[in-house]
Amino acid sequence: MKTILFLQFIFIFNLFLFTKTLDNHTLSNYEDIRITNLTGIFEPDFDEKIVKGSLNFTFHSKVSGSKIILDSRYINISSVFDIDLSEQLDFQYGEEELLGIPIIIKKE
């Protein structure tokens, strides 16, 4: 009986110490960036059966010169713009995976 309790304690203790909170269901680099604000404007086009719109994100990066990776699926992006610097940013779509297609925004 004491052995079983001891093994259960070691197992729970190992989970507490060595388990890092990871989201295995995202392609984003959420550990490097933090979204503090998100606003959006959307307009449905019922004739074309699509939704058009824009999103404004406020990011804080823990790493300078890093890239921002967001999850996507079935999204067509026309441009990415840095409002503070008044400049267009380079972005690309990553390889399609089971979880979706990552959007990679290069931010110096």
C-alpha positions in Angstrom: 0.0 0.0 0.0 2.8 2.5 0.8 4.5 1.7 -2.5 1.5 2.5 -4.5 1.0 5.8 -2.8 4.7 6.7 -3.2 4.6 5.9 -6.9 1.5 8.0 -7.4 3.2 10.9 -5.6 6.3 10.6 -7.8 4.2 10.6 -10.9 2.2 13.7 -9.9 5.4 15.4 -8.8 7.0 14.7 -12.1 4.0 16.1 -14.0 4.1 19.3 -11.9 7.9 19.9 -12.3 8.5 18.8 -15.9 5.3 19.5 -17.8 5.5 22.7 -19.8 2.2 24.2 -20.8 2.2 23.5 -24.6 -0.6 23.9 -27.0 -0.2 21.0 -29.5 -3.1 22.3 -31.5 -1.6 25.4 -32.9 1.1 26.4 -35.5 1.6 29.8 -33.9 4.6 30.9 -31.9 2.5 32.0 -29.0 5.4 31.6 -26.6 7.4 34.4 -28.3 4.6 36.9 -28.8 1.6 38.0 -26.9 -1.6 39.5 -28.3 -2.9 42.3 -26.1 -5.6 43.7 -28.3 -7.7 42.4 -31.3 -10.3 44.3 -33.2 -12.0 43.5 -36.5 -14.4 44.8 -39.0 -16.2 42.2 -41.3 -18.6 42.5 -44.2 -20.4 39.4 -45.6 -20.8 39.2 -49.3 -23.7 36.9 -49.8 -23.5 36.9 -53.6 -19.9 35.6 -53.6 -20.5 33.6 -50.3 -17.4 35.1 -48.6 -16.6 37.4 -45.7 -14.4 40.4 -46.3 -12.8 42.4 -43.5 -9.8 43.5 -41.6 -8.2 42.6 -38.2 -6.0 44.8 -36.1 -3.7 43.0 -33.7 -1.5 44.6 -31.0 1.5 42.3 -30.4 4.2 42.4 -27.8 7.2 40.3 -28.7 9.6 38.7 -26.2 12.3 38.4 -28.8 13.5 41.3 -31.0 13.6 40.7 -34.7 11.2 37.8 -34.4 8.5 36.7 -36.8 4.8 36.4 -36.0 3.2 33.1 -36.8 -0.6 32.9 -36.8 -3.0 29.9 -37.5 -5.2 30.0 -40.5 -7.4 27.9 -42.8 -9.2 29.1 -45.9 -8.0 32.7 -45.4 -6.9 34.9 -48.3 -4.8 37.9 -47.1 -4.2 40.8 -49.4 -1.8 42.8 -47.2 -0.2 43.1 -43.7 0.5 46.6 -42.5 2.2 48.0 -39.4 0.1 51.0 -38.4 2.8 52.4 -36.0 5.5 52.5 -38.6 3.2 53.2 -41.6 4.8 50.4 -43.6 3.7 47.2 -45.3 5.1 44.0 -43.9 6.2 40.9 -45.7 4.2 37.8 -45.1 3.9 34.3 -46.5 1.9 31.2 -46.1 3.7 28.2 -44.6 3.2 24.6 -45.6 -0.3 23.2 -45.1 -0.5 20.8 -42.2 -3.2 18.9 -40.5 -3.7 21.9 -38.1 -4.0 24.4 -40.9 -1.7 26.8 -42.8 0.6 29.1 -40.8 0.7 32.8 -41.7 4.3 34.0 -41.2 4.7 37.7 -40.8 8.3 39.0 -40.8 8.8 41.8 -38.3 12.2 43.3 -37.8 
